């Protein structure tokens, strides 16, 4: 890979949820695991909010800037070792990634349109169940923090 094509070790994790506490999970094409929206910055100066908005739109077709949606930077960052299976995507000396966590509140029954190159299917699950289905520990942790950041309407 050339230096221009390496991934930037700064990414977002966006937990998409409804007022009733349903969380959107999407299944990865490459490993078949369930997750929230994730993705790296396109360039080092890209703003965290822009990265989150772009990744949500690319992966789900949801416009985070729609007036009925609320994108919130949770001001949390996870720093973790990049999984060996994905390390080739980064410059040779890079082994850790910084992940910024966001929440995106969307209306109930928001339509989802997946990017078929990245994801094969989607599902809405109650936030507690969604956390159990995530492959990534940081993703599960973020979902479990949802009540702290969102005013959920639980039955």
C-alpha positions in Angstrom: 0.0 0.0 0.0 1.2 3.5 -0.7 1.2 6.1 2.2 -1.8 7.8 0.5 -4.0 4.7 0.8 -3.3 3.8 4.4 -6.1 4.2 6.9 -5.8 6.9 9.5 -5.8 5.4 13.0 -8.6 7.7 14.1 -12.1 6.4 13.8 -15.7 6.9 15.0 -18.2 4.5 16.5 -21.8 5.7 16.1 -24.5 4.0 18.2 -27.8 4.6 16.2 -30.8 4.3 18.5 -34.5 5.2 18.7 -36.4 6.9 21.6 -37.7 3.5 22.7 -34.1 2.1 23.1 -33.8 0.1 19.9 -30.3 0.0 18.5 -29.3 -0.6 14.9 -26.8 -3.4 14.3 -25.3 -4.1 10.9 -23.5 -7.3 9.9 -20.0 -6.9 8.3 -19.4 -8.5 4.9 -15.8 -9.6 5.7 -16.2 -11.3 9.1 -20.0 -11.7 9.6 -19.9 -9.9 12.9 -22.5 -7.5 14.2 -21.7 -3.9 15.0 -22.7 -0.3 15.1 -21.5 2.1 12.4 -17.7 2.6 12.5 -15.2 4.1 10.2 -11.9 6.1 9.9 -11.3 9.7 9.1 -10.7 10.3 5.4 -8.0 12.8 6.1 -6.3 13.9 9.4 -8.0 17.3 9.5 -11.5 15.9 9.1 -13.7 16.9 12.0 -15.0 14.1 14.2 -18.6 15.1 13.5 -18.0 15.1 9.8 -16.5 11.6 10.0 -19.5 10.4 12.0 -22.0 12.0 9.6 -20.2 10.6 6.5 -19.9 7.1 7.9 -23.5 6.9 8.9 -24.7 8.0 5.5 -22.3 5.7 3.7 -23.1 2.6 5.7 -26.8 3.0 6.4 -28.2 5.7 4.1 -29.4 7.7 7.2 -28.7 11.4 7.1 -27.5 12.4 10.6 -28.2 16.0 9.8 -31.9 15.4 9.1 -34.0 17.7 11.5 -35.6 14.6 13.2 -32.1 13.1 14.0 -29.8 14.1 16.7 -26.1 13.4 16.4 -24.3 13.7 19.8 -20.6 13.5 20.5 -20.4 11.6 23.7 -16.9 13.0 24.4 -15.5 9.5 24.9 -12.5 8.0 23.2 -11.3 4.4 23.2 -7.7 3.6 22.4 -7.1 0.0 21.5 -4.7 -2.3 19.6 -5.7 -2.8 16.0 -6.7 -6.4 15.4 -3.9 -8.2 13.5 -6.2 -9.1 10.7 -6.7 -5.4 9.9 -3.2 -4.1 10.7 -2.2 -4.3 7.0 -4.5 -1.4 6.3 -2.4 1.0 8.4 1.2 2.3 8.0 3.7 -0.3 9.3 4.5 1.5 12.5 0.8 1.9 13.5 -0.6 -0.6 16.0 -3.2 1.5 17.9 -6.4 3.3 17.0 -8.3 6.1 18.7 -12.1 5.7 18.4 -14.4 8.6 19.2 -17.9 7.6 20.4 -21.1 9.2 19.1 -24.8 8.6 19.5 -27.4 9.2 16.8 -31.0 9.4 17.9 -33.4 8.6 15.0 -37.1 8.3 14.7 -38.8 4.9 15.2 -38.9 2.9 12.0 -36.1 4.9 10.3 -35.4 3.2 7.0 -32.0 1.6 6.5 -30.2 1.2 3.2 -26.9 -0.7 3.6 -23.7 -0.4 1.6 -23.5 -3.9 0.1 -19.7 -3.7 -0.1 -19.5 -3.4 3.7 -22.6 -5.0 5.3 -25.0 -7.8 4.5 -28.0 -7.2 6.8 -29.3 -5.0 9.6 -31.6 -5.4 12.6 -33.0 -3.3 15.4 -32.6 -4.8 18.9 -33.3 -3.5 22.4 -30.1 -1.9 23.6 -29.3 -4.6 26.2 -29.6 -7.3 23.6 -27.7 -5.3 21.0 -24.7 -5.0 23.4 -24.7 -8.8 23.7 -24.6 -9.2 19.9 -21.6 -7.0 19.2 -18.2 -8.4 18.3 -16.3 -5.4 19.6 -16.0 -4.9 23.4 -15.8 -1.1 22.9 -19.0 -1.2 20.8 -20.8 -3.3 23.5 -19.6 -0.8 26.2 -20.9 2.1 24.2 -24.3 0.6 23.8 -24.5 -0.2 27.6 -23.8 3.5 28.2 -26.8 4.5 26.1 -29.1 5.3 29.1 -26.5 7.7 30.4 -26.6 9.8 27.2 -30.1 9.3 25.9 -33.6 10.0 27.3 -35.0 6.6 26.4 -38.7 5.9 26.6 -38.7 2.4 28.0 -42.0 0.4 28.2 
